[in-house]
């Protein structure tokens, strides 16, 4: 029995890698999965100064918050279609028939989704922060908060998508389910950035965000797998 354990672990790793690579190939074939969230992110960040004030001091004050709100909305765009195509094509039923735990397959898809969409947002965020006149000392804290916070938003949003994937017009319900859960992440992320702007220690906020990330990494795939099983059955 012990000799079968490494073989089972190897098969799990192969399945995880296969799902991850499959998602990357699909994104390469449909670059809109990368372009749409990025363009939406850029548009939202650009519109805020036009709607409020282009004054450098104002932009410096609201810049990090604007970037975070734009990232949140862009992730909502990603989350809304996360499992929809898999549900329509019967991929989820195939996952249910697999000997590999469904939560592991879901975890691979979530990791790929973050890598495809959110990593692009992270790369362009420093440029947008400079355009928003954000202080140079704040940019590393902003990037750190986005690095930790965006996977939390994606994982929590994915739970909502799994619950509404069978609905034709599930976008509104998804927003009602997910947006209240995003508030704590937004509060601690902006608090971290504010502390950095005053050269204060932000290890407390960072620890809370990391705790949220660990909890979401552990529970989200399990919750999503259960929701998808319930939807299919």
VEXPA-799819 format. One record per residue: y, z, x of N, C-alpha, C in turn. Coordinates in steps of 0.05 Angstrom, whole numbers, padded with zeros to 5 digits, always signed. Last residue first. Layout:
BEGIN
YZXYZXYZX ...
This chain:
BEGIN
+00349-00208-00499+00328-00199-00517+00338-00197-00546 +00398-00220-00476+00378-00241-00478+00356-00234-00498 +00425-00171-00480+00436-00195-00492+00415-00216-00496 +00392-00136-00451+00397-00131-00479+00407-00156-00493 +00398-00160-00400+00372-00158-00413+00374-00154-00443 +00453-00151-00393+00443-00179-00395+00415-00179-00407 +00455-00095-00390+00470-00109-00410+00459-00137-00414 +00423-00085-00344+00415-00075-00370+00429-00089-00393 +00454-00111-00305+00426-00120-00310+00417-00110-00338 +00500-00080-00308+00502-00108-00315+00474-00119-00322 +00481-00030-00290+00492-00032-00317+00493-00061-00326 +00466-00045-00238+00446-00034-00256+00456-00037-00285 +00514-00063-00215+00491-00081-00217+00470-00071-00237 +00546-00013-00221+00553-00038-00235+00529-00057-00237 +00528+00030-00189+00522+00030-00217+00527+00003-00231 +00541+00017-00134+00515+00027-00142+00508+00023-00171 +00593-00002-00134+00572-00018-00121+00544-00009-00129 +00619+00040-00160+00617+00014-00174+00596-00003-00161 +00614+00080-00120+00603+00084-00147+00599+00058-00162 +00642+00056-00078+00614+00063-00075+00601+00066-00102 +00694+00051-00101+00679+00027-00093+00649+00033-00090 +00708+00104-00110+00706+00086-00133+00689+00061-00125 +00710+00120-00056+00690+00132-00074+00686+00115-00099 +00753+00089-00039+00727+00084-00027+00705+00096-00045 +00793+00114-00070+00787+00085-00074+00759+00078-00063 +00792+00165-00047+00786+00162-00075+00779+00133-00081 +00808+00154+00005+00782+00166+00000+00773+00162-00029 +00860+00135-00003+00840+00118+00009+00812+00128+00003 +00886+00181-00021+00883+00158-00039+00861+00139-00029 +00880+00211+00027+00869+00221+00002+00865+00198-00018 +00907+00182+00067+00878+00185+00069+00865+00195+00043 +00960+00172+00075+00948+00163+00050+00917+00165+00050 +01016+00204+00101+00987+00201+00102+00976+00193+00075 +01077+00164+00104+01062+00188+00097+01032+00182+00099 +01116+00125+00108+01102+00134+00132+01087+00161+00128 +01131+00104+00061+01146+00127+00070+01134+00139+00096 +01094+00064+00054+01122+00056+00056+01140+00079+00066 +01047+00094+00046+01051+00079+00071+01080+00071+00075 +01056+00112-00006+01055+00132+00016+01059+00118+00043 +01053+00063-00033+01079+00078-00033+01079+00099-00010 +01000+00051-00025+01020+00033-00014+01047+00048-00012 +00975+00092-00054+00970+00089-00026+00992+00072-00012 +00995+00081-00105+01002+00106-00092+00997+00105-00062 +00970+00033-00115+00999+00033-00112+01009+00059-00099 +00917+00053-00117+00924+00032-00098+00955+00032-00093 +00918+00089-00159+00913+00099-00132+00920+00078-00111 +00931+00054-00203+00947+00078-00197+00943+00086-00168 +00890+00016-00202+00918+00007-00198+00935+00031-00190 +00847+00048-00215+00847+00033-00189+00876+00025-00183 +00861+00067-00267+00858+00085-00244+00859+00071-00217 +00862+00015-00296+00886+00031-00292+00883+00051-00269 +00816-00010-00309+00829-00019-00284+00852+00000-00277 +00801+00007-00358+00785+00017-00335+00798+00009-00308 +00834-00022-00392+00838+00007-00389+00823+00019-00365 +00811-00076-00383+00838-00069-00373+00843-00038-00372 +00760-00080-00409+00762-00077-00380+00789-00066-00371 +00763-00086-00465+00743-00068-00453+00750-00061-00424 +00803-00123-00473+00805-00097-00486+00786-00077-00473 +00781-00167-00446+00806-00155-00436+00809-00127-00448 +00736-00177-00478+00733-00170-00450+00758-00156-00439 +00761-00194-00525+00746-00169-00525+00741-00159-00496 +00782-00242-00506+00800-00221-00516+00786-00194-00515 +00735-00271-00491+00757-00265-00471+00775-00242-00480 +00696-00288-00525+00694-00261-00515+00716-00253-00496 +00682-00328-00564+00709-00321-00558+00710-00293-00548 +00626-00329-00566+00640-00354-00560+00669-00348-00552 +00583-00282-00534+00604-00288-00554+00619-00313-00546 +00550-00270-00493+00538-00285-00515+00559-00293-00536 +00579-00237-00459+00572-00263-00450+00562-00281-00472 +00596-00184-00464+00607-00204-00482+00599-00233-00477 +00570-00155-00425+00569-00145-00452+00578-00166-00472 +00584-00182-00379+00556-00181-00386+00553-00172-00415 +00639-00171-00378+00630-00198-00382+00601-00199-00391 +00638-00116-00366+00649-00125-00391+00640-00153-00398 +00616-00119-00314+00602-00104-00335+00612-00113-00363 +00656-00147-00288+00631-00160-00292+00614-00146-00313 +00696-00108-00283+00700-00131-00301+00674-00145-00307 +00672-00078-00242+00677-00066-00269+00681-00088-00290 +00672-00116-00201+00647-00104-00210+00650-00092-00238 +00727-00129-00195+00707-00150-00201+00682-00138-00213 +00750-00080-00182+00759-00094-00206+00738-00115-00214 +00722-00070-00134+00720-00051-00157+00727-00066-00182 +00739-00112-00101+00711-00111-00110+00707-00092-00133 +00796-00097-00097+00787-00121-00112+00757-00122-00119 +00800-00049-00067+00804-00049-00095+00794-00074-00110 +00792-00059-00013+00775-00040-00026+00776-00043-00056 +00829-00099-00003+00802-00102+00007+00782-00083-00007 +00876-00077-00024+00864-00100-00037+00835-00104-00029 +00884-00036+00013+00880-00029-00015+00868-00052-00031 +00891-00066+00059+00869-00047+00057+00863-00040+00028 +00938-00094+00047+00913-00109+00052+00889-00091+00049 +00974-00050+00043+00970-00068+00020+00943-00083+00023 +00971-00031+00095+00962-00014+00073+00957-00031+00048 +00994-00076+00123+00966-00067+00128+00955-00050+00106 +01047-00076+00097+01028-00098+00093+00999-00090+00100 +01080-00036+00112+01067-00033+00087+01044-00054+00084 +01106-00051+00158+01089-00027+00160+01072-00023+00134 +01138-00093+00141+01114-00099+00158+01095-00075+00159 +01159-00093+00073+01161-00083+00100+01135-00087+00116 +01167-00153+00036+01153-00127+00039+01155-00119+00068 +01190-00200+00018+01206-00182+00035+01194-00154+00037 +01158-00237-00004+01170-00217-00022+01186-00196-00008 +01140-00263+00040+01159-00278+00023+01172-00259+00003 +01104-00224+00057+01127-00230+00074+01149-00245+00058 +01067-00228+00015+01081-00202+00020+01106-00207+00037 +01048-00279+00022+01063-00273-00002+01079-00247+00002 +01020-00270+00070+01042-00290+00069+01060-00284+00045 +00982-00231+00055+01002-00225+00075+01026-00244+00074 +00951-00261+00015+00968-00239+00007+00989-00231+00029 +00915-00299+00031+00943-00308+00026+00962-00285+00019 +00869-00269+00039+00879-00285+00061+00908-00293+00056 +00858-00247-00011+00864-00230+00012+00877-00245+00034 +00845-00292-00040+00869-00277-00047+00877-00259-00025 +00797-00305-00015+00820-00324-00013+00846-00309-00020 +00765-00263-00032+00772-00265-00003+00795-00284+00002 +00758-00273-00086+00776-00252-00078+00783-00253-00048 +00722-00319-00089+00748-00318-00102+00767-00298-00089 +00676-00315-00055+00687-00341-00062+00716-00339-00071 +00666-00260-00050+00670-00276-00026+00684-00302-00033 +00656-00247-00104+00679-00234-00089+00686-00251-00065 +00611-00278-00114+00636-00282-00129+00660-00270-00115 +00575-00255-00078+00583-00283-00074+00609-00289-00089 +00570-00205-00102+00579-00207-00074+00589-00235-00069 +00548-00219-00151+00574-00206-00150+00586-00208-00122 +00499-00241-00136+00519-00258-00150+00546-00246-00148 +00475-00196-00114+00479-00220-00097+00500-00238-00110 +00471-00163-00160+00488-00155-00137+00494-00178-00118 +00435-00192-00190+00462-00189-00200+00481-00181-00177 +00390-00183-00159+00400-00211-00162+00429-00211-00172 +00385-00128-00165+00389-00139-00138+00400-00168-00140 +00376-00123-00219+00400-00111-00209+00406-00122-00180 +00325-00143-00225+00348-00160-00234+00374-00149-00223 +00277-00141-00174+00294-00126-00193+00319-00142-00200 +00230-00194-00173+00252-00181-00159+00269-00166-00180 +00198-00223-00205+00187-00197-00196+00208-00181-00181 +00229-00257-00261+00224-00253-00232+00213-00225-00226 +00244-00260-00313+00216-00265-00307+00209-00261-00277 +00298-00252-00309+00282-00231-00323+00252-00235-00317 +00315-00299-00285+00318-00273-00270+00300-00252-00283 +00307-00333-00328+00290-00336-00303+00292-00311-00286 +00347-00316-00362+00319-00313-00370+00300-00315-00346 +00391-00332-00331+00386-00303-00335+00358-00298-00344 +00390-00387-00336+00384-00375-00310+00378-00345-00313 +00403-00415-00381+00377-00402-00380+00370-00389-00354 +00453-00437-00387+00432-00454-00374+00405-00441-00373 +00483-00396-00410+00479-00421-00425+00457-00438-00413 +00482-00357-00369+00471-00351-00396+00465-00377-00411 +00508-00383-00328+00480-00374-00324+00467-00368-00351 +00558-00389-00351+00542-00413-00345+00513-00405-00341 +00574-00334-00355+00572-00351-00379+00554-00376-00374 +00583-00297-00316+00556-00301-00324+00552-00321-00346 +00640-00307-00307+00622-00300-00286+00593-00306-00293 +00687-00318-00334+00666-00339-00334+00643-00332-00315 +00719-00273-00329+00714-00284-00355+00692-00304-00356 +00726-00263-00275+00706-00247-00289+00699-00260-00316 +00769-00297-00261+00742-00301-00249+00720-00287-00266 +00810-00275-00291+00803-00303-00295+00775-00309-00284 +00812-00224-00269+00804-00227-00297+00796-00256-00303 +00832-00238-00219+00804-00229-00221+00794-00230-00250 +00884-00250-00234+00868-00271-00223+00838-00264-00224 +00901-00199-00250+00900-00220-00270+00882-00243-00260 +00899-00172-00199+00884-00162-00222+00880-00184-00243 +00936-00202-00169+00908-00202-00161+00890-00192-00185 +00983-00189-00197+00974-00217-00196+00944-00219-00188 +00985-00135-00187+00983-00144-00215+00972-00173-00215 +00992-00137-00131+00969-00124-00142+00964-00133-00171 +01041-00163-00126+01017-00175-00114+00992-00163-00126 +01073-00125-00152+01071-00152-00162+01046-00166-00152 +01069-00082-00116+01060-00079-00144+01055-00106-00157 +01094-00103-00070+01066-00095-00070+01054-00093-00098 +01149-00116-00092+01130-00135-00080+01101-00127-00081 +01188-00081-00110+01167-00089-00129+01145-00106-00117 +01219-00073-00063+01210-00050-00079+01186-00058-00097 +01231-00123-00044+01217-00104-00026+01205-00081-00042 +01259-00144-00087+01233-00155-00080+01217-00136-00062 +01305-00112-00084+01288-00111-00108+01260-00121-00101 +01325-00129-00034+01318-00101-00039+01299-00097-00063 +01334-00185-00043+01314-00175-00023+01306-00146-00028 +01337-00212-00109+01350-00195-00088+01329-00184-00069 +01318-00241-00151+01311-00250-00124+01323-00234-00102 +01291-00208-00208+01314-00211-00190+01304-00221-00163 +01256-00226-00254+01269-00200-00250+01294-00204-00233 +01237-00279-00256+01242-00264-00281+01257-00238-00278 +01233-00294-00204+01250-00310-00221+01256-00295-00247 +01196-00256-00184+01224-00256-00174+01242-00272-00192 +01150-00273-00218+01162-00247-00220+01191-00246-00209 +01131-00324-00203+01147-00321-00227+01161-00294-00229 +01100-00317-00157+01125-00332-00155+01143-00327-00179 +01056-00289-00175+01073-00276-00155+01100-00290-00154 +01035-00328-00211+01044-00302-00221+01063-00288-00201 +01023-00370-00175+01042-00374-00196+01053-00347-00206 +00984-00347-00141+01009-00357-00130+01030-00359-00152 +00943-00338-00180+00954-00316-00164+00981-00323-00152 +00932-00391-00195+00942-00371-00215+00955-00348-00201 +00912-00410-00147+00937-00422-00158+00949-00403-00179 +00866-00377-00142+00886-00377-00121+00913-00388-00132 +00835-00389-00188+00846-00362-00184+00868-00361-00163 +00829-00448-00177+00842-00437-00201+00852-00408-00197 +00800-00454-00128+00828-00463-00131+00842-00449-00154 +00748-00436-00135+00765-00424-00114+00794-00430-00120 +00730-00465-00178+00724-00436-00178+00741-00421-00157 +00740-00517-00163+00759-00504-00182+00754-00474-00184 +00700-00538-00133+00721-00523-00119+00741-00510-00138 +00639-00545-00142+00660-00542-00162+00683-00526-00149 +00610-00546-00095+00608-00569-00113+00630-00569-00134 +00622-00495-00076+00629-00519-00060+00629-00544-00077 +00599-00464-00116+00628-00463-00112+00638-00487-00096 +00546-00477-00107+00558-00484-00133+00588-00484-00131 +00539-00454-00056+00536-00483-00060+00549-00492-00086 +00547-00400-00068+00565-00413-00050+00563-00444-00053 +00503-00391-00102+00530-00388-00112+00551-00402-00094 +00461-00399-00065+00464-00416-00089+00492-00415-00100 +00468-00357-00030+00473-00384-00020+00476-00403-00043 +00455-00314-00066+00481-00315-00052+00488-00344-00043 +00403-00326-00079+00423-00326-00100+00451-00328-00088 +00379-00323-00029+00377-00348-00044+00399-00349-00065 +00387-00269-00014+00399-00291+00002+00400-00317-00014 +00354-00245-00052+00382-00239-00051+00397-00261-00037 +00304-00267-00038+00315-00272-00065+00345-00267-00065 +00298-00245+00013+00298-00275+00010+00311-00282-00017 +00297-00191+00001+00319-00202+00018+00321-00232+00015 +00250-00188-00028+00276-00181-00041+00299-00192-00025 +00214-00203+00011+00217-00220-00012+00243-00214-00027 +00219-00158+00045+00226-00185+00055+00231-00204+00032 +00200-00118+00013+00228-00117+00021+00237-00144+00031 +00147-00135+00010+00163-00134-00014+00193-00134-00008 +00132-00128+00063+00131-00155+00051+00148-00156+00026 +00137-00073+00071+00155-00091+00085+00155-00119+00073 +00095-00057+00032+00124-00050+00029+00142-00068+00044 +00044-00067+00045+00057-00086+00026+00087-00081+00023 +00030-00025+00076+00032-00051+00089+00046-00071+00071 +00025+00016+00039+00048+00017+00057+00052-00010+00071 -00024+00000+00017+00000+00000+00000+00025+00000+00017 
